[in-house]
Amino acid sequence: MIPRNIRLAEAPSYGMPALAYDKQSRGAIAYLALAGELVRRQRRNSRTAAAQAT
C-alpha cells in the first residue's frame, strides 16, 4: 500500500516526480518498494517460464 503524504502531493506542483522531489518521503520509499517487488516477480516468472520450456 502506498501511504498518502504531503510530499507526494507537492511533487506535481513543482513539475517533478515524487522520487526526484523527496526520495526519502514515506510515499517515495513505498513506490521504490513496489518497483522492487515488481522486478522480483518478473524475474521469478521469467525463470519459471524458462524452466517449463526446457
PQR file with spaces between the fields and no chain letter, atoms N, CA, C, O and H, PARSE charges and radii, in Angstrom:
ATOM       1  N    MET     1       0.843   -1.171    0.000 -0.4000 1.5000
ATOM       2  CA   MET     1       0.000    0.000    0.000 -0.0000 2.0000
ATOM       3  C    MET     1       0.895    1.243    0.000  0.5500 1.7000
ATOM       4  O    MET     1       1.886    1.312    0.727 -0.5500 1.4000
ATOM       5  N    ILE     2       0.530    2.202   -0.816 -0.4000 1.5000
ATOM       6  CA   ILE     2       1.274    3.461   -0.879 -0.0000 2.0000
ATOM       7  C    ILE     2       0.591    4.457    0.062  0.5500 1.7000
ATOM       8  O    ILE     2      -0.574    4.799   -0.140 -0.5500 1.4000
ATOM       9  H    ILE     2      -0.275    2.146   -1.406  0.4000 1.0000
ATOM      10  N    PRO     3       1.303    4.920    1.079 -0.5600 1.5000
ATOM      11  CA   PRO     3       0.675    5.867    2.002  0.2800 2.0000
ATOM      12  C    PRO     3       0.534    7.247    1.354  0.5500 1.7000
ATOM      13  O    PRO     3       1.379    7.654    0.557 -0.5500 1.4000
ATOM      14  N    ARG     4      -0.511    7.941    1.693 -0.4000 1.5000
ATOM      15  CA   ARG     4      -0.688    9.306    1.215 -0.0000 2.0000
ATOM      16  C    ARG     4       0.128   10.226    2.112  0.5500 1.7000
ATOM      17  O    ARG     4       0.122   10.083    3.335 -0.5500 1.4000
ATOM      18  H    ARG     4      -1.197    7.610    2.341  0.4000 1.0000
ATOM      19  N    ASN     5       0.824   11.161    1.500 -0.4000 1.5000
ATOM      20  CA   ASN     5       1.520   12.164    2.297 -0.0000 2.0000
ATOM      21  C    ASN     5       1.692   13.442    1.491  0.5500 1.7000
ATOM      22  O    ASN     5       1.546   13.453    0.269 -0.5500 1.4000
ATOM      23  H    ASN     5       0.829   11.277    0.506  0.4000 1.0000
ATOM      24  N    ILE     6       1.992   14.474    2.173 -0.4000 1.5000
ATOM      25  CA   ILE     6       2.053   15.802    1.555 -0.0000 2.0000
ATOM      26  C    ILE     6       3.171   15.897    0.514  0.5500 1.7000
ATOM      27  O    ILE     6       3.033   16.606   -0.483 -0.5500 1.4000
ATOM      28  H    ILE     6       2.111   14.465    3.165  0.4000 1.0000
ATOM      29  N    ARG     7       4.269   15.190    0.744 -0.4000 1.5000
ATOM      30  CA   ARG     7       5.391   15.263   -0.208 -0.0000 2.0000
ATOM      31  C    ARG     7       4.996   14.693   -1.565  0.5500 1.7000
ATOM      32  O    ARG     7       5.407   15.226   -2.596 -0.5500 1.4000
ATOM      33  H    ARG     7       4.381   14.614    1.554  0.4000 1.0000
ATOM      34  N    LEU     8       4.210   13.626   -1.585 -0.4000 1.5000
ATOM      35  CA   LEU     8       3.733   13.083   -2.852 -0.0000 2.0000
ATOM      36  C    LEU     8       2.792   14.071   -3.541  0.5500 1.7000
ATOM      37  O    LEU     8       2.822   14.218   -4.763 -0.5500 1.4000
ATOM      38  H    LEU     8       3.876   13.193   -0.747  0.4000 1.0000
ATOM      39  N    ALA     9       1.973   14.733   -2.763 -0.4000 1.5000
ATOM      40  CA   ALA     9       1.022   15.694   -3.316 -0.0000 2.0000
ATOM      41  C    ALA     9       1.719   16.957   -3.832  0.5500 1.7000
ATOM      42  O    ALA     9       1.256   17.560   -4.800 -0.5500 1.4000
ATOM      43  H    ALA     9       1.949   14.614   -1.771  0.4000 1.0000
ATOM      44  N    GLU    10       2.810   17.360   -3.209 -0.4000 1.5000
ATOM      45  CA   GLU    10       3.522   18.567   -3.615 -0.0000 2.0000
ATOM      46  C    GLU    10       4.328   18.398   -4.898  0.5500 1.7000
ATOM      47  O    GLU    10       4.481   19.353   -5.660 -0.5500 1.4000
ATOM      48  H    GLU    10       3.186   16.870   -2.422  0.4000 1.0000
ATOM      49  N    ALA    11       4.833   17.224   -5.141 -0.4000 1.5000
ATOM      50  CA   ALA    11       5.750   16.997   -6.267 -0.0000 2.0000
ATOM      51  C    ALA    11       5.211   17.494   -7.608  0.5500 1.7000
ATOM      52  O    ALA    11       5.942   18.187   -8.314 -0.5500 1.4000
ATOM      53  H    ALA    11       4.708   16.448   -4.523  0.4000 1.0000
ATOM      54  N    PRO    12       3.973   17.180   -7.998 -0.5600 1.5000
ATOM      55  CA   PRO    12       3.493   17.662   -9.296  0.2800 2.0000
ATOM      56  C    PRO    12       3.436   19.188   -9.391  0.5500 1.7000
ATOM      57  O    PRO    12       3.595   19.749  -10.475 -0.5500 1.4000
ATOM      58  N    SER    13       3.211   19.851   -8.273 -0.4000 1.5000
ATOM      59  CA   SER    13       3.172   21.315   -8.288 -0.0000 2.0000
ATOM      60  C    SER    13       4.518   21.905   -8.686  0.5500 1.7000
ATOM      61  O    SER    13       4.587   23.009   -9.227 -0.5500 1.4000
ATOM      62  H    SER    13       3.082   19.395   -7.392  0.4000 1.0000
ATOM      63  N    TYR    14       5.575   21.172   -8.417 -0.4000 1.5000
ATOM      64  CA   TYR    14       6.926   21.611   -8.764 -0.0000 2.0000
ATOM      65  C    TYR    14       7.394   20.992  -10.078  0.5500 1.7000
ATOM      66  O    TYR    14       8.542   21.171  -10.482 -0.5500 1.4000
ATOM      67  H    TYR    14       5.519   20.275   -7.978  0.4000 1.0000
ATOM      68  N    GLY    15       6.497   20.263  -10.739 -0.4000 1.5000
ATOM      69  CA   GLY    15       6.826   19.648  -12.024 -0.0000 2.0000
ATOM      70  C    GLY    15       7.842   18.536  -11.901  0.5500 1.7000
ATOM      71  O    GLY    15       8.629   18.299  -12.817 -0.5500 1.4000
ATOM      72  H    GLY    15       5.564   20.118  -10.410  0.4000 1.0000
ATOM      73  N    MET    16       7.825   17.852  -10.766 -0.4000 1.5000
ATOM      74  CA   MET    16       8.815   16.805  -10.522 -0.0000 2.0000
ATOM      75  C    MET    16       8.136   15.496  -10.130  0.5500 1.7000
ATOM      76  O    MET    16       7.067   15.508   -9.521 -0.5500 1.4000
ATOM      77  H    MET    16       7.186   18.045  -10.022  0.4000 1.0000
ATOM      78  N    PRO    17       8.751   14.372  -10.478 -0.5600 1.5000
ATOM      79  CA   PRO    17       8.250   13.104   -9.956  0.2800 2.0000
ATOM      80  C    PRO    17       8.524   13.029   -8.454  0.5500 1.7000
ATOM      81  O    PRO    17       9.457   13.662   -7.960 -0.5500 1.4000
ATOM      82  N    ALA    18       7.726   12.271   -7.742 -0.4000 1.5000
ATOM      83  CA   ALA    18       7.860   12.175   -6.286 -0.0000 2.0000
ATOM      84  C    ALA    18       9.259   11.724   -5.871  0.5500 1.7000
ATOM      85  O    ALA    18       9.795   12.203   -4.872 -0.5500 1.4000
ATOM      86  H    ALA    18       6.967   11.757   -8.143  0.4000 1.0000
ATOM      87  N    LEU    19       9.848   10.809   -6.628 -0.4000 1.5000
ATOM      88  CA   LEU    19      11.175   10.303   -6.263 -0.0000 2.0000
ATOM      89  C    LEU    19      12.257   11.362   -6.411  0.5500 1.7000
ATOM      90  O    LEU    19      13.238   11.362   -5.668 -0.5500 1.4000
ATOM      91  H    LEU    19       9.412   10.419   -7.440  0.4000 1.0000
ATOM      92  N    ALA    20      12.082   12.247   -7.355 -0.4000 1.5000
ATOM      93  CA   ALA    20      13.060   13.320   -7.524 -0.0000 2.0000
ATOM      94  C    ALA    20      12.822   14.444   -6.519  0.5500 1.7000
ATOM      95  O    ALA    20      13.765   15.093   -6.067 -0.5500 1.4000
ATOM      96  H    ALA    20      11.285   12.247   -7.959  0.4000 1.0000
ATOM      97  N    TYR    21      11.583   14.661   -6.183 -0.4000 1.5000
ATOM      98  CA   TYR    21      11.237   15.751   -5.267 -0.0000 2.0000
ATOM      99  C    TYR    21      11.699   15.454   -3.841  0.5500 1.7000
ATOM     100  O    TYR    21      12.324   16.298   -3.198 -0.5500 1.4000
ATOM     101  H    TYR    21      10.817   14.134   -6.550  0.4000 1.0000
ATOM     102  N    ASP    22      11.393   14.257   -3.350 -0.4000 1.5000
ATOM     103  CA   ASP    22      11.809   13.884   -1.993 -0.0000 2.0000
ATOM     104  C    ASP    22      11.893   12.368   -1.897  0.5500 1.7000
ATOM     105  O    ASP    22      10.931   11.706   -1.509 -0.5500 1.4000
ATOM     106  H    ASP    22      10.886   13.571   -3.872  0.4000 1.0000
ATOM     107  N    LYS    23      13.050   11.828   -2.252 -0.4000 1.5000
ATOM     108  CA   LYS    23      13.190   10.375   -2.296 -0.0000 2.0000
ATOM     109  C    LYS    23      13.173    9.720   -0.923  0.5500 1.7000
ATOM     110  O    LYS    23      13.107    8.495   -0.831 -0.5500 1.4000
ATOM     111  H    LYS    23      13.832   12.366   -2.567  0.4000 1.0000
ATOM     112  N    GLN    24      13.232   10.506    0.141 -0.4000 1.5000
ATOM     113  CA   GLN    24      13.196    9.949    1.491 -0.0000 2.0000
ATOM     114  C    GLN    24      11.795    9.972    2.112  0.5500 1.7000
ATOM     115  O    GLN    24      11.613    9.524    3.244 -0.5500 1.4000
ATOM     116  H    GLN    24      13.287   11.502    0.066  0.4000 1.0000
ATOM     117  N    SER    25      10.813   10.488    1.384 -0.4000 1.5000
ATOM     118  CA   SER    25       9.450   10.530    1.934 -0.0000 2.0000
ATOM     119  C    SER    25       8.894    9.109    2.015  0.5500 1.7000
ATOM     120  O    SER    25       9.331    8.213    1.292 -0.5500 1.4000
ATOM     121  H    SER    25      10.960   10.853    0.464  0.4000 1.0000
ATOM     122  N    ARG    26       7.938    8.923    2.894 -0.4000 1.5000
ATOM     123  CA   ARG    26       7.327    7.597    3.062 -0.0000 2.0000
ATOM     124  C    ARG    26       6.703    7.115    1.766  0.5500 1.7000
ATOM     125  O    ARG    26       6.804    5.938    1.420 -0.5500 1.4000
ATOM     126  H    ARG    26       7.583    9.650    3.482  0.4000 1.0000
ATOM     127  N    GLY    27       6.056    8.026    1.047 -0.4000 1.5000
ATOM     128  CA   GLY    27       5.427    7.648   -0.217 -0.0000 2.0000
ATOM     129  C    GLY    27       6.439    7.229   -1.267  0.5500 1.7000
ATOM     130  O    GLY    27       6.234    6.234   -1.962 -0.5500 1.4000
ATOM     131  H    GLY    27       5.974    8.982    1.328  0.4000 1.0000
ATOM     132  N    ALA    28       7.524    7.972   -1.390 -0.4000 1.5000
ATOM     133  CA   ALA    28       8.563    7.629   -2.369 -0.0000 2.0000
ATOM     134  C    ALA    28       9.206    6.287   -2.025  0.5500 1.7000
ATOM     135  O    ALA    28       9.462    5.474   -2.913 -0.5500 1.4000
ATOM     136  H    ALA    28       7.690    8.780   -0.825  0.4000 1.0000
ATOM     137  N    ILE    29       9.461    6.062   -0.769 -0.4000 1.5000
ATOM     138  CA   ILE    29      10.043    4.781   -0.343 -0.0000 2.0000
ATOM     139  C    ILE    29       9.089    3.640   -0.655  0.5500 1.7000
ATOM     140  O    ILE    29       9.521    2.564   -1.069 -0.5500 1.4000
ATOM     141  H    ILE    29       9.254    6.722   -0.048  0.4000 1.0000
ATOM     142  N    ALA    30       7.797    3.865   -0.460 -0.4000 1.5000
ATOM     143  CA   ALA    30       6.807    2.834   -0.770 -0.0000 2.0000
ATOM     144  C    ALA    30       6.767    2.549   -2.268  0.5500 1.7000
ATOM     145  O    ALA    30       6.634    1.394   -2.672 -0.5500 1.4000
ATOM     146  H    ALA    30       7.446    4.739   -0.123  0.4000 1.0000
ATOM     147  N    TYR    31       6.880    3.592   -3.100 -0.4000 1.5000
ATOM     148  CA   TYR    31       6.911    3.382   -4.545 -0.0000 2.0000
ATOM     149  C    TYR    31       8.171    2.611   -4.956  0.5500 1.7000
ATOM     150  O    TYR    31       8.109    1.760   -5.842 -0.5500 1.4000
ATOM     151  H    TYR    31       6.988    4.530   -2.772  0.4000 1.0000
ATOM     152  N    LEU    32       9.295    2.896   -4.331 -0.4000 1.5000
ATOM     153  CA   LEU    32      10.519    2.141   -4.625 -0.0000 2.0000
ATOM     154  C    LEU    32      10.365    0.675   -4.230  0.5500 1.7000
ATOM     155  O    LEU    32      10.819   -0.219   -4.945 -0.5500 1.4000
ATOM     156  H    LEU    32       9.346    3.588   -3.611  0.4000 1.0000
ATOM     157  N    ALA    33       9.727    0.437   -3.096 -0.4000 1.5000
ATOM     158  CA   ALA    33       9.481   -0.942   -2.659 -0.0000 2.0000
ATOM     159  C    ALA    33       8.564   -1.656   -3.649  0.5500 1.7000
ATOM     160  O    ALA    33       8.780   -2.826   -3.965 -0.5500 1.4000
ATOM     161  H    ALA    33       9.359    1.163   -2.515  0.4000 1.0000
ATOM     162  N    LEU    34       7.554   -0.962   -4.133 -0.4000 1.5000
ATOM     163  CA   LEU    34       6.657   -1.542   -5.135 -0.0000 2.0000
ATOM     164  C    LEU    34       7.427   -1.905   -6.403  0.5500 1.7000
ATOM     165  O    LEU    34       7.248   -2.993   -6.950 -0.5500 1.4000
ATOM     166  H    LEU    34       7.379   -0.012   -3.876  0.4000 1.0000
ATOM     167  N    ALA    35       8.272   -1.005   -6.866 -0.4000 1.5000
ATOM     168  CA   ALA    35       9.069   -1.271   -8.066 -0.0000 2.0000
ATOM     169  C    ALA    35       9.964   -2.490   -7.861  0.5500 1.7000
ATOM     170  O    ALA    35      10.088   -3.331   -8.751 -0.5500 1.4000
ATOM     171  H    ALA    35       8.417   -0.120   -6.422  0.4000 1.0000
ATOM     172  N    GLY    36      10.583   -2.582   -6.691 -0.4000 1.5000
ATOM     173  CA   GLY    36      11.420   -3.740   -6.390 -0.0000 2.0000
ATOM     174  C    GLY    36      10.624   -5.033   -6.395  0.5500 1.7000
ATOM     175  O    GLY    36      11.087   -6.053   -6.905 -0.5500 1.4000
ATOM     176  H    GLY    36      10.482   -1.898   -5.969  0.4000 1.0000
ATOM     177  N    GLU    37       9.426   -4.988   -5.825 -0.4000 1.5000
ATOM     178  CA   GLU    37       8.575   -6.175   -5.809 -0.0000 2.0000
ATOM     179  C    GLU    37       8.193   -6.598   -7.227  0.5500 1.7000
ATOM     180  O    GLU    37       8.202   -7.787   -7.545 -0.5500 1.4000
ATOM     181  H    GLU    37       9.051   -4.159   -5.411  0.4000 1.0000
ATOM     182  N    LEU    38       7.861   -5.633   -8.072 -0.4000 1.5000
ATOM     183  CA   LEU    38       7.509   -5.952   -9.452 -0.0000 2.0000
ATOM     184  C    LEU    38       8.683   -6.571  -10.205  0.5500 1.7000
ATOM     185  O    LEU    38       8.500   -7.518  -10.971 -0.5500 1.4000
ATOM     186  H    LEU    38       7.853   -4.667   -7.814  0.4000 1.0000
ATOM     187  N    VAL    39       9.877   -6.045   -9.993 -0.4000 1.5000
ATOM     188  CA   VAL    39      11.071   -6.598  -10.646 -0.0000 2.0000
ATOM     189  C    VAL    39      11.313   -8.032  -10.171  0.5500 1.7000
ATOM     190  O    VAL    39      11.592   -8.919  -10.978 -0.5500 1.4000
ATOM     191  H    VAL    39      10.026   -5.276   -9.371  0.4000 1.0000
ATOM     192  N    ARG    40      11.206   -8.253   -8.859 -0.4000 1.5000
ATOM     193  CA   ARG    40      11.409   -9.608   -8.334 -0.0000 2.0000
ATOM     194  C    ARG    40      10.386  -10.583   -8.897  0.5500 1.7000
ATOM     195  O    ARG    40      10.735  -11.706   -9.262 -0.5500 1.4000
ATOM     196  H    ARG    40      10.979   -7.533   -8.204  0.4000 1.0000
ATOM     197  N    ARG    41       9.132  -10.166   -8.970 -0.4000 1.5000
ATOM     198  CA   ARG    41       8.091  -11.041   -9.519 -0.0000 2.0000
ATOM     199  C    ARG    41       8.353  -11.344  -10.983  0.5500 1.7000
ATOM     200  O    ARG    41       8.194  -12.483  -11.421 -0.5500 1.4000
ATOM     201  H    ARG    41       8.849   -9.254   -8.673  0.4000 1.0000
ATOM     202  N    GLN    42       8.753  -10.338  -11.742 -0.4000 1.5000
ATOM     203  CA   GLN    42       9.023  -10.546  -13.162 -0.0000 2.0000
ATOM     204  C    GLN    42      10.181  -11.522  -13.352  0.5500 1.7000
ATOM     205  O    GLN    42      10.113  -12.415  -14.197 -0.5500 1.4000
ATOM     206  H    GLN    42       8.883   -9.412  -11.386  0.4000 1.0000
ATOM     207  N    ARG    43      11.233  -11.352  -12.571 -0.4000 1.5000
ATOM     208  CA   ARG    43      12.381  -12.274  -12.675 -0.0000 2.0000
ATOM     209  C    ARG    43      11.968  -13.694  -12.314  0.5500 1.7000
ATOM     210  O    ARG    43      12.360  -14.650  -12.984 -0.5500 1.4000
ATOM     211  H    ARG    43      11.288  -10.627  -11.884  0.4000 1.0000
ATOM     212  N    ARG    44      11.176  -13.830  -11.254 -0.4000 1.5000
ATOM     213  CA   ARG    44      10.733  -15.161  -10.819 -0.0000 2.0000
ATOM     214  C    ARG    44       9.867  -15.792  -11.904  0.5500 1.7000
ATOM     215  O    ARG    44      10.021  -16.976  -12.204 -0.5500 1.4000
ATOM     216  H    ARG    44      10.858  -13.053  -10.710  0.4000 1.0000
ATOM     217  N    ASN    45       8.960  -15.018  -12.494 -0.4000 1.5000
ATOM     218  CA   ASN    45       8.097  -15.540  -13.546 -0.0000 2.0000
ATOM     219  C    ASN    45       8.898  -15.919  -14.783  0.5500 1.7000
ATOM     220  O    ASN    45       8.590  -16.911  -15.443 -0.5500 1.4000
ATOM     221  H    ASN    45       8.835  -14.057  -12.250  0.4000 1.0000
ATOM     222  N    SER    46       9.924  -15.135  -15.102 -0.4000 1.5000
ATOM     223  CA   SER    46      10.769  -15.436  -16.256 -0.0000 2.0000
ATOM     224  C    SER    46      11.530  -16.740  -16.042  0.5500 1.7000
ATOM     225  O    SER    46      11.635  -17.564  -16.951 -0.5500 1.4000
ATOM     226  H    SER    46      10.174  -14.329  -14.566  0.4000 1.0000
ATOM     227  N    ARG    47      12.060  -16.922  -14.829 -0.4000 1.5000
ATOM     228  CA   ARG    47      12.790  -18.172  -14.529 -0.0000 2.0000
ATOM     229  C    ARG    47      11.855  -19.369  -14.574  0.5500 1.7000
ATOM     230  O    ARG    47      12.231  -20.433  -15.067 -0.5500 1.4000
ATOM     231  H    ARG    47      11.975  -16.253  -14.091  0.4000 1.0000
ATOM     232  N    THR    48      10.647  -19.205  -14.068 -0.4000 1.5000
ATOM     233  CA   THR    48       9.663  -20.289  -14.075 -0.0000 2.0000
ATOM     234  C    THR    48       9.292  -20.661  -15.510  0.5500 1.7000
ATOM     235  O    THR    48       9.214  -21.843  -15.845 -0.5500 1.4000
ATOM     236  H    THR    48      10.341  -18.341  -13.668  0.4000 1.0000
ATOM     237  N    ALA    49       9.067  -19.670  -16.346 -0.4000 1.5000
ATOM     238  CA   ALA    49       8.723  -19.915  -17.744 -0.0000 2.0000
ATOM     239  C    ALA    49       9.873  -20.599  -18.471  0.5500 1.7000
ATOM     240  O    ALA    49       9.650  -21.506  -19.273 -0.5500 1.4000
ATOM     241  H    ALA    49       9.131  -18.710  -16.074  0.4000 1.0000
ATOM     242  N    ALA    50      11.094  -20.169  -18.195 -0.4000 1.5000
ATOM     243  CA   ALA    50      12.262  -20.779  -18.848 -0.0000 2.0000
ATOM     244  C    ALA    50      12.422  -22.226  -18.407  0.5500 1.7000
ATOM     245  O    ALA    50      12.767  -23.081  -19.223 -0.5500 1.4000
ATOM     246  H    ALA    50      11.275  -19.433  -17.544  0.4000 1.0000
ATOM     247  N    ALA    51      12.183  -22.515  -17.151 -0.4000 1.5000
ATOM     248  CA   ALA    51      12.316  -23.877  -16.640 -0.0000 2.0000
ATOM     249  C    ALA    51      11.236  -24.784  -17.242  0.5500 1.7000
ATOM     250  O    ALA    51      11.496  -25.955  -17.517 -0.5500 1.4000
ATOM     251  H    ALA    51      11.903  -21.821  -16.488  0.4000 1.0000
ATOM     252  N    GLN    52      10.052  -24.259  -17.442 -0.4000 1.5000
ATOM     253  CA   GLN    52       8.969  -25.046  -18.001 -0.0000 2.0000
ATOM     254  C    GLN    52       9.181  -25.297  -19.498  0.5500 1.7000
ATOM     255  O    GLN    52       8.687  -26.286  -20.039 -0.5500 1.4000
ATOM     256  H    GLN    52       9.841  -23.307  -17.218  0.4000 1.0000
ATOM     257  N    ALA    53       9.910  -24.407  -20.157 -0.4000 1.5000
ATOM     258  CA   ALA    53      10.149  -24.548  -21.598 -0.0000 2.0000
ATOM     259  C    ALA    53      11.183  -25.628  -21.899  0.5500 1.7000
ATOM     260  O    ALA    53      11.241  -26.139  -23.017 -0.5500 1.4000
ATOM     261  H    ALA    53      10.311  -23.604  -19.718  0.4000 1.0000
ATOM     262  N    THR    54      11.989  -25.972  -20.914 -0.4000 1.5000
ATOM     263  CA   THR    54      13.047  -26.974  -21.163 -0.0000 2.0000
ATOM     264  C    THR    54      12.616  -28.346  -20.774  0.5500 1.7000
ATOM     265  O    THR    54      13.383  -29.298  -20.918 -0.5500 1.4000
ATOM     266  H    THR    54      11.942  -25.557  -20.005  0.4000 1.0000
